Structure formats: C-alpha cells, structure tokens
Amino acid sequence: MNDQPKLRVEGLSFGYDDNIVQHDVSFDVRDRSIFAIMGGSGCGKSTLMKTMIGLLQPTAGTIHVGDEDYWAATEERRTEIGRRFGVVFQSGALWSSMTAEDNVALPLRMFTRLSDAAITALARLKLSLVGLDKASSVMPADLSGGMRRRVGIARALALDPDVLFLDEPSAGLDPISAKRLDDLILELRDGFGVTVIMVSHELPSLLGVCDDGIFLDAETRTAIARGSPRALRDTCENPAVHAFMHRERPAGEYPAGESNDKRDTNAVQ
C-alpha cells in the first residue's frame, strides 16, 4: 500500500457566500481505504464532498490530491485531476431519456476518442461489474432504487477513477438493497483497488464497510472526531458523536457486524 495519502485536507473552511458551513477541517484519506464523512443532517457533509471534487471553492485551507494542491492548480489541470474522480450523487443523477448503457457510456463519449464499438463494450463491462449486465437496455424509470444507484456507480467507474465519491449511497434503500450496495463497495475496494469516500448517516453501512472517517458537527461547525465508525462507536465519549453512533437501528436491518478491514483507526475525541 502506498504510504502517501490519496488525499490530504488541511485547515479547510467552506460554505456559501458569508455562511461558513465548516471551518478548520483537516484529515487524510489512505489509499484503498473506505473513508466516511459522518455527521447529523445539515452539518455540511455533502458540501465538504462538493469542495473536495471541485464544485465549490473553499474559503481557506488546502486539498492535496497526491502531491498536488488542487485549488492552486490551473483550471485546466484541475479538470485533469478531476477526471481521476468518480462521483455518485444521492439522486443517482441518471438521464431519464437514456438507457442504463447509454448513461454509463456518456463519460466515455465525452472524454475519450474510443470507437462506438469500444464504448459499448466498456459500458457493458462496467454494468457487469455492478451486477447489471442484463439491464443495459433498461430505462432508469424501470429500475429499482438500488439498481439506479448501481448504474450511477457503473457510470462513475467509466473512466477508471482512482477515487470514488459516494453521496448517501444507501439512503432510502430497503435493508437488502443497502446490504448489496455495501457488498459492492467492498468489492470495488478489495477487488479493484478503488479508494472510496462516502458521505453517509446510515449506521449499518458506516459500521459495515468504512475503515476510517471524520465526524462533522453542526453546532461547532468543525470536525470533532476522527477514526473508524466502529472505533468511534466503541470509544469516543464526545456526547454528539456518542448519540449519533448509538442510535437504535430499525428492526430487520442487517447486523452492522464488524468491518472486513481489521485496520481500525483509534478514535480521537
């Protein structure tokens, strides 16, 4: 495993106009880890993700991708760096007028010079990676919520990204679909070496797949804990973190067991 962090965030502050959502946020993301951005509703989890992928410029601080300062780079270079990111937004953001295959093929048509035949083959390959090889001609409206999320992941994988960003990937899914999606995320990390950064407040997913993370607090507007979700659940005494990590799970949700990754990071209160 590469010792250099995949991404490094230092002293980051971000928000909209004069409204600072979070300030002085620092953390690093290890290569081939599944990193969680945690916190209650309205704390700025998705806004942090938007800042990391280049949709929102921070008001202070730096984001290093490898050894490059993302926001100090030229716009052209930021675009090049951004193509190493795959992004799946909570809604899936699929084009309703396109089939699953055409949705996945879109980045290939926009950013490569591959032939139509090669693009079709790659799009079908990416769909097969997420278990949807038989859904290439299906329209998004005819797919279940979990299947639409998986099409979104297949599209995010189209350009073979180094880092996959997922915004609330299992939100609104039934427990079985959520478990299948969690298994897919683990497979992408373990089988294909993808680094995953996941915004989520779903405890089963956080405890089941994430091996590191950061906890954002809406009241203090900064990060108040760092560590794997399991470590935070078991050892962090901060009241806000404790309340979040010990919410009662609805009956029937799959056991949030223990992460497949044994490298738990010690929680920081």
Long-range contacts (C-beta under 8 A, 24 or more apart in sequence): 1-30, 1-31, 1-32, 2-31, 4-31, 4-66, 4-67, 5-29, 5-30, 5-31, 5-64, 6-30, 6-31, 6-33, 6-65, 6-66, 6-162, 6-163, 6-195, 7-52, 7-63, 7-64, 7-65, 7-163, 7-197, 8-62, 8-63, 8-64, 9-52, 9-61, 9-62, 9-63, 9-64, 10-61, 10-62, 10-64, 11-60, 11-61, 11-62, 12-48, 12-51, 12-58, 12-60, 12-61, 12-62, 12-63, 13-58, 13-59, 13-60, 13-61, 14-44, 14-47, 14-48, 14-51, 14-56, 14-58, 14-59, 15-44, 15-47, 15-59, 16-47, 16-56, 20-59, 20-221, 21-47, 21-221, 22-47, 22-48, 22-216, 22-221, 22-222, 22-223, 23-60, 23-221, 23-222, 24-61, 24-222, 25-61, 25-214, 25-216, 25-222, 25-223, 26-61, 26-223, 27-214, 27-223, 27-226, 29-163, 29-195, 29-197, 29-212, 30-195, 30-212, 31-195, 32-189, 32-193, 32-194, 32-195, 33-189, 33-195, 33-196, 33-211, 33-212, 33-261, 34-185, 34-186, 34-189, 34-196, 34-198, 34-209, 34-210, 34-211, 34-212, 34-261, 35-195, 35-196, 35-197, 35-198, 35-210, 35-211, 35-212, 35-213, 35-214, 36-198, 36-199, 36-200, 36-206, 36-210, 36-212, 36-213, 36-214, 36-229, 37-197, 37-198, 37-199, 37-200, 37-213, 37-214, 37-216, 38-200, 38-201, 38-206, 38-213, 38-214, 38-215, 38-216, 38-229, 38-232, 38-244, 39-201, 39-215, 39-216, 39-217, 39-218, 39-244, 40-201, 40-218, 40-240, 40-244, 41-201, 41-218, 42-218, 43-216, 43-217, 43-218, 44-216, 44-218, 44-221, 45-199, 45-200, 45-201, 45-216, 46-90, 46-167, 46-168, 46-199, 48-199, 48-216, 49-165, 49-167, 49-197, 49-199, 52-165, 52-197, 53-82, 53-85, 53-87, 53-165, 54-78, 54-81, 54-82, 83-111, 83-159, 83-161, 84-161, 84-162, 84-163, 85-161, 85-162, 85-163, 85-164, 85-165, 86-153, 86-156, 86-157, 86-158, 86-159, 86-161, 86-163, 86-164, 86-165, 86-194, 87-156, 87-164, 87-165, 87-167, 88-149, 88-152, 88-153, 88-155, 88-156, 88-164, 88-165, 88-166, 88-167, 88-169, 89-152, 89-167, 90-167, 90-168, 90-169, 90-171, 92-140, 92-148, 92-149, 92-151, 92-152, 93-152, 94-140, 94-148, 94-151, 94-152, 94-155, 95-140, 96-139, 96-140, 96-141, 98-139, 98-140, 99-136, 99-137, 99-138, 99-139, 100-127, 100-132, 100-135, 100-136, 100-137, 100-138, 100-139, 100-140, 100-143, 100-151, 100-154, 101-127, 101-136, 101-137, 103-140, 103-151, 103-155, 104-151, 104-154, 104-155, 104-158, 105-158, 106-155, 106-158, 107-155, 107-158, 107-159, 108-158, 108-159, 111-159, 112-159, 122-158, 123-154, 123-158, 126-154, 126-155, 126-157, 126-158, 127-151, 127-154, 129-154, 129-157, 129-188, 129-192, 130-154, 130-157, 130-184, 131-180, 131-184, 144-177, 145-172, 145-173, 145-177, 146-173, 146-174, 146-177, 146-178, 146-180, 146-181, 149-173, 149-181, 150-181, 150-184, 153-184, 153-188, 157-188, 157-194, 161-194, 162-194, 162-195, 163-194, 163-195, 163-196, 163-197, 164-188, 164-194, 164-195, 164-196, 164-197, 165-196, 165-197, 165-198, 165-199, 166-196, 166-197, 166-198, 166-199, 166-200, 167-199, 168-199, 168-200, 168-201, 168-202, 169-198, 169-200, 169-205, 170-200, 170-202, 170-204, 170-205, 171-200, 171-201, 171-202, 175-204, 175-252, 175-253, 175-254, 176-254, 178-202, 178-204, 178-205, 178-253, 178-254, 179-204, 179-208, 179-254, 181-205, 182-208, 182-209, 185-209, 186-260, 190-260, 201-244, 203-229, 203-245, 203-247, 203-249, 203-256, 204-249, 204-253, 204-254, 204-255, 204-256, 206-256, 207-233, 207-256, 207-257, 207-258, 207-259, 208-254, 208-256, 208-257, 208-259, 209-259, 209-260, 210-259, 211-259, 211-261, 211-263, 211-264, 211-265, 212-265, 215-240, 215-241, 215-244, 225-267, 225-268, 225-269, 226-265, 226-267, 226-268, 227-264, 227-265, 227-266, 227-267, 227-268, 228-259, 228-264, 228-265, 228-267, 229-259, 230-258, 230-259, 230-264, 231-264, 231-265, 231-266, 231-267, 232-267, 234-267, 235-266, 235-267, 236-267, 236-268, 236-269, 237-269, 238-269, 241-269
